[in-house]
Amino acid sequence: MDHREHESPSLDDLAAMAERALATIPPMLATRMGNVRFLVQDWPEDETLRNLGIRSRRGLLVLYRGTPLIARSVMQVSRFPDHIFLYRQPIIEHARRTGTDLARLVRHVLIHEIAHHFGYSDADIAELEARPD
């Protein structure tokens, strides 16, 4: 038995998992992502949780911070890249609690977060996720 089987993935491991997941997102999303950066942190910041009204730091798996594409004007020039934060500990805990494959969960939260900010409904997102990788 591999000793890593019982270890949690590191920040770098989760970032690599996210990169692999991004390579599989539907082209209709990938081509519209623009200047979005992905960051992996262990936990969300307390201030972020307060601003979102979330009581438990385990309650936030992923967060988009920026100006959604659907809210931008043609004349708007973005000075800073948008960010999607993946929170390692809550993602790992959720995967363990629900028995969900970690790579599948990472892909799900990325697609879900990206798609919502491009104006897709939950039904649209479910259809996108059902497509083969």
Rosetta silent file (secondary structure, phi, psi, omega in degrees, C-alpha in Angstrom):
SEQUENCE: MDHREHESPSLDDLAAMAERALATIPPMLATRMGNVRFLVQDWPEDETLRNLGIRSRRGLLVLYRGTPLIARSVMQVSRFPDHIFLYRQPIIEHARRTGTDLARLVRHVLIHEIAHHFGYSDADIAELEARPD
SCORE:     score description
SCORE:     0.000 S_00000001
   1 L     0.000  132.863  179.024    0.000    0.000    0.000 S_00000001
   2 L   -72.083  130.536 -178.980    1.321    3.429   -0.968 S_00000001
   3 H   -65.477  -23.991 -179.969    1.797    5.652    2.109 S_00000001
   4 H   -71.413  -14.544 -178.863    0.468    8.653    0.139 S_00000001
   5 H   -57.775  -31.792 -176.864   -2.909    6.939   -0.060 S_00000001
   6 H  -101.490   -1.472  179.405   -3.773    8.292    3.408 S_00000001
   7 L   -89.293  148.344  174.208   -2.120   11.709    3.018 S_00000001
   8 L   -78.094  145.588  176.575   -4.001   14.801    1.965 S_00000001
   9 L   -65.254  145.260  178.621   -2.881   16.361   -1.291 S_00000001
  10 L   -75.185  174.973  174.964   -0.650   19.399   -0.876 S_00000001
  11 H   -57.891  -43.783  179.260   -1.461   22.850   -2.230 S_00000001
  12 H   -64.347  -39.787  177.906    0.693   22.025   -5.261 S_00000001
  13 H   -60.640  -45.026 -178.942   -1.079   18.679   -5.733 S_00000001
  14 H   -68.255  -36.531  176.747   -4.475   20.375   -5.696 S_00000001
  15 H   -62.566  -41.900  177.846   -3.238   23.081   -8.065 S_00000001
  16 H   -64.976  -38.309  177.045   -2.049   20.386  -10.497 S_00000001
  17 H   -62.905  -40.997  178.542   -5.419   18.663  -10.174 S_00000001
  18 H   -65.265  -40.842  177.933   -7.126   21.980  -10.986 S_00000001
  19 H   -61.631  -42.557  177.050   -4.895   22.485  -14.037 S_00000001
  20 H   -63.615  -39.784  178.841   -5.833   19.020  -15.304 S_00000001
  21 H   -65.015  -40.777  179.877   -9.497   19.804  -14.674 S_00000001
  22 H   -62.178  -32.983  179.347   -9.209   23.103  -16.555 S_00000001
  23 L   -67.456  -14.190 -177.997   -7.851   21.258  -19.567 S_00000001
  24 L  -106.916   -0.060 -177.011  -11.156   19.345  -19.702 S_00000001
  25 L   -69.705  151.121 -178.483  -13.638   22.179  -19.352 S_00000001
  26 L   -55.786  137.083 -179.007  -16.019   22.687  -22.253 S_00000001
  27 H   -54.464  -31.423 -179.399  -14.517   24.864  -24.998 S_00000001
  28 H   -63.603  -23.102  174.148  -17.498   27.222  -24.793 S_00000001
  29 H   -92.106  -44.847 -175.563  -16.236   28.198  -21.321 S_00000001
  30 H   -57.670  -40.965 -177.169  -12.494   27.916  -21.896 S_00000001
  31 L   -72.603  -14.341 -177.417  -12.491   30.352  -24.809 S_00000001
  32 L  -105.945    4.790 -173.798  -14.350   32.962  -22.746 S_00000001
  33 L   -73.614  -28.417  177.435  -12.251   32.831  -19.584 S_00000001
  34 L    61.678 -131.986 -171.681   -9.955   35.668  -20.506 S_00000001
  35 L   -96.978   57.245 -179.575   -7.588   36.848  -17.810 S_00000001
  36 E   -99.454  130.790  176.767   -8.665   34.550  -14.940 S_00000001
  37 E  -107.766  147.683  179.272   -6.048   33.294  -12.483 S_00000001
  38 E  -114.192  131.860  179.496   -6.493   30.283  -10.221 S_00000001
  39 E  -127.797  142.483  177.353   -5.114   30.203   -6.710 S_00000001
  40 E  -114.362  126.229  176.675   -5.153   27.396   -4.160 S_00000001
  41 E  -126.572  158.176  177.936   -5.204   28.254   -0.464 S_00000001
  42 L   -65.192  -48.971 -176.125   -5.673   26.039    2.572 S_00000001
  43 L  -139.044  154.562  171.720   -8.641   27.973    3.983 S_00000001
  44 L   -69.439  152.548  179.115  -10.712   31.024    3.068 S_00000001
  45 L   -73.152  148.684 -179.701   -9.772   34.192    4.918 S_00000001
  46 H   -57.491  -40.780 -179.190  -11.940   35.217    7.892 S_00000001
  47 H   -63.205  -39.820  177.514  -12.739   38.556    6.242 S_00000001
  48 H   -61.263  -45.962  179.832  -13.956   36.776    3.093 S_00000001
  49 H   -62.329  -43.908  178.048  -16.238   34.551    5.159 S_00000001
  50 H   -60.334  -46.277 -178.661  -17.630   37.552    7.075 S_00000001
  51 H   -62.256  -31.031 -179.470  -18.265   39.477    3.849 S_00000001
  52 H   -91.945   -4.962 -179.367  -20.143   36.499    2.399 S_00000001
  53 L    70.643   28.529  179.695  -22.068   35.793    5.600 S_00000001
  54 L  -100.008  124.967 -175.615  -20.617   32.285    5.865 S_00000001
  55 L   -81.474  -36.292 -175.695  -20.163   31.093    9.455 S_00000001
  56 L  -105.979  133.013  177.897  -17.993   28.018    8.931 S_00000001
  57 H   -67.922  -13.609  175.717  -14.711   28.116    7.066 S_00000001
  58 H   -80.338   -8.198 -174.653  -15.602   24.603    5.897 S_00000001
  59 H   -87.761   -1.328 -178.719  -18.592   26.058    4.056 S_00000001
  60 L  -125.000  113.905 -178.809  -16.689   27.661    1.181 S_00000001
  61 L   -93.766  -34.621 -173.613  -14.951   25.416   -1.349 S_00000001
  62 E  -151.748  150.709 -179.578  -14.316   27.880   -4.158 S_00000001
  63 E  -146.934  131.750  172.345  -14.723   31.615   -4.761 S_00000001
  64 E   -94.474  131.791  176.514  -14.664   33.808   -7.850 S_00000001
  65 E  -129.806  115.856 -179.734  -13.354   37.316   -7.231 S_00000001
  66 L   157.323 -161.873  177.999  -13.532   39.803  -10.067 S_00000001
  67 L  -106.042  113.399 -179.782  -15.920   41.242  -12.621 S_00000001
  68 L   -56.666  146.199 -179.185  -17.971   38.568  -14.353 S_00000001
  69 H   -54.829  -40.470 -177.048  -17.756   38.636  -18.126 S_00000001
  70 H   -69.423  -13.518 -179.246  -21.501   39.202  -18.437 S_00000001
  71 H  -101.230    0.022 -177.671  -21.209   42.366  -16.291 S_00000001
  72 L   -90.981  146.988  173.774  -18.420   44.006  -18.293 S_00000001
  73 L   -92.106  163.159  178.878  -18.920   46.672  -20.872 S_00000001
  74 L   -62.692  -31.464 -176.959  -17.119   46.660  -24.196 S_00000001
  75 L   -84.038  -12.700 -176.568  -15.234   49.772  -23.128 S_00000001
  76 L   -72.707  129.528  175.596  -14.100   48.368  -19.775 S_00000001
  77 L  -110.073  121.407 -178.781  -10.436   47.582  -19.495 S_00000001
  78 L   -81.162  124.557  179.997   -9.616   45.257  -16.638 S_00000001
  79 L   -82.717  -28.587 -176.064   -6.554   46.405  -14.714 S_00000001
  80 L  -126.188  149.464  176.997   -6.254   43.262  -12.647 S_00000001
  81 L   -70.775  150.709  171.255   -6.908   39.618  -13.445 S_00000001
  82 E   -75.730  157.783 -178.386   -9.967   37.937  -11.984 S_00000001
  83 E  -130.205  143.924  167.338   -9.264   35.127   -9.532 S_00000001
  84 E  -118.408  119.612 -179.854  -10.842   31.837   -8.650 S_00000001
  85 E   -97.106  127.996  172.853   -9.753   30.638   -5.229 S_00000001
  86 E  -105.386  127.700 -177.501   -9.853   26.931   -4.473 S_00000001
  87 E  -102.539  107.862 -170.305   -9.817   26.168   -0.761 S_00000001
  88 H   -56.941  -54.259 -175.575   -7.911   22.937   -0.213 S_00000001
  89 H   -62.240  -48.660  178.152   -9.067   21.876    3.246 S_00000001
  90 H   -61.895  -35.845  178.610  -12.816   22.409    2.667 S_00000001
  91 H   -65.342  -46.450 -179.920  -12.567   20.626   -0.712 S_00000001
  92 H   -62.390  -45.748 -179.892  -10.748   17.646    0.817 S_00000001
  93 H   -61.924  -42.103  178.985  -13.184   17.478    3.744 S_00000001
  94 H   -63.376  -43.670  179.985  -16.197   17.656    1.433 S_00000001
  95 H   -61.426  -44.455  179.769  -14.802   14.904   -0.791 S_00000001
  96 H   -66.310  -43.952 -177.667  -14.174   12.643    2.211 S_00000001
  97 H   -64.013  -37.058 -176.074  -17.538   13.384    3.826 S_00000001
  98 H   -97.774   -8.471 -177.614  -19.505   12.707    0.639 S_00000001
  99 L    73.948   19.938 -179.223  -17.318    9.944   -0.786 S_00000001
 100 L   -83.990  137.597  174.179  -16.761   12.032   -3.935 S_00000001
 101 L   -58.937  130.656 -174.849  -13.625   11.490   -6.003 S_00000001
 102 H   -61.024  -45.176  179.970  -11.379   14.489   -5.305 S_00000001
 103 H   -62.417  -39.378  178.158  -10.449   15.134   -8.953 S_00000001
 104 H   -65.711  -40.072  178.652  -14.135   14.985   -9.932 S_00000001
 105 H   -65.039  -43.647  178.916  -15.038   17.434   -7.146 S_00000001
 106 H   -59.618  -45.836  178.440  -12.308   19.875   -8.198 S_00000001
 107 H   -60.647  -44.396 -179.131  -13.564   19.763  -11.790 S_00000001
 108 H   -59.966  -49.939 -176.671  -17.156   20.233  -10.618 S_00000001
 109 H   -67.447  -33.964  177.079  -16.463   23.294   -8.454 S_00000001
 110 H   -65.879  -50.758 -179.669  -14.338   24.905  -11.167 S_00000001
 111 H   -60.550  -44.147 -178.109  -16.918   24.415  -13.902 S_00000001
 112 H   -60.351  -47.777 -177.855  -19.713   25.503  -11.600 S_00000001
 113 H   -67.115  -44.783  178.981  -17.964   28.684  -10.508 S_00000001
 114 H   -61.620  -48.358 -175.302  -16.779   29.621  -13.993 S_00000001
 115 H   -64.882  -42.533  179.309  -20.147   28.951  -15.609 S_00000001
 116 H   -57.986  -39.107 -177.111  -22.215   30.915  -13.077 S_00000001
 117 L   -79.903   -2.120  171.032  -20.123   33.983  -13.700 S_00000001
 118 L  -107.510   10.474  173.250  -20.745   33.693  -17.421 S_00000001
 119 L    92.478    8.695  179.707  -24.489   33.640  -16.882 S_00000001
 120 L   -79.058  143.610  176.514  -25.218   29.912  -17.044 S_00000001
 121 L   -82.077  170.556  176.432  -28.069   28.481  -14.976 S_00000001
 122 H   -60.788  -37.539  178.522  -27.759   25.415  -12.749 S_00000001
 123 H   -65.408  -41.132  176.955  -29.527   23.380  -15.472 S_00000001
 124 H   -61.800  -41.320 -178.716  -27.029   24.613  -18.077 S_00000001
 125 H   -65.489  -43.354  178.774  -24.168   23.704  -15.758 S_00000001
 126 H   -59.218  -39.206  178.291  -25.540   20.208  -15.150 S_00000001
 127 H   -66.057  -41.940  178.575  -25.687   19.716  -18.928 S_00000001
 128 H   -62.957  -42.610 -178.115  -22.095   20.939  -19.353 S_00000001
 129 H   -70.118  -25.906 -179.198  -20.842   18.630  -16.620 S_00000001
 130 H   -74.817  -17.460  178.986  -22.644   15.647  -18.108 S_00000001
 131 L   -67.985  145.739  179.693  -20.637   15.964  -21.299 S_00000001
 132 L   -64.147  150.485  178.568  -17.710   13.553  -21.556 S_00000001
 133 L   -63.083    0.000    0.000  -14.266   14.913  -20.639 S_00000001
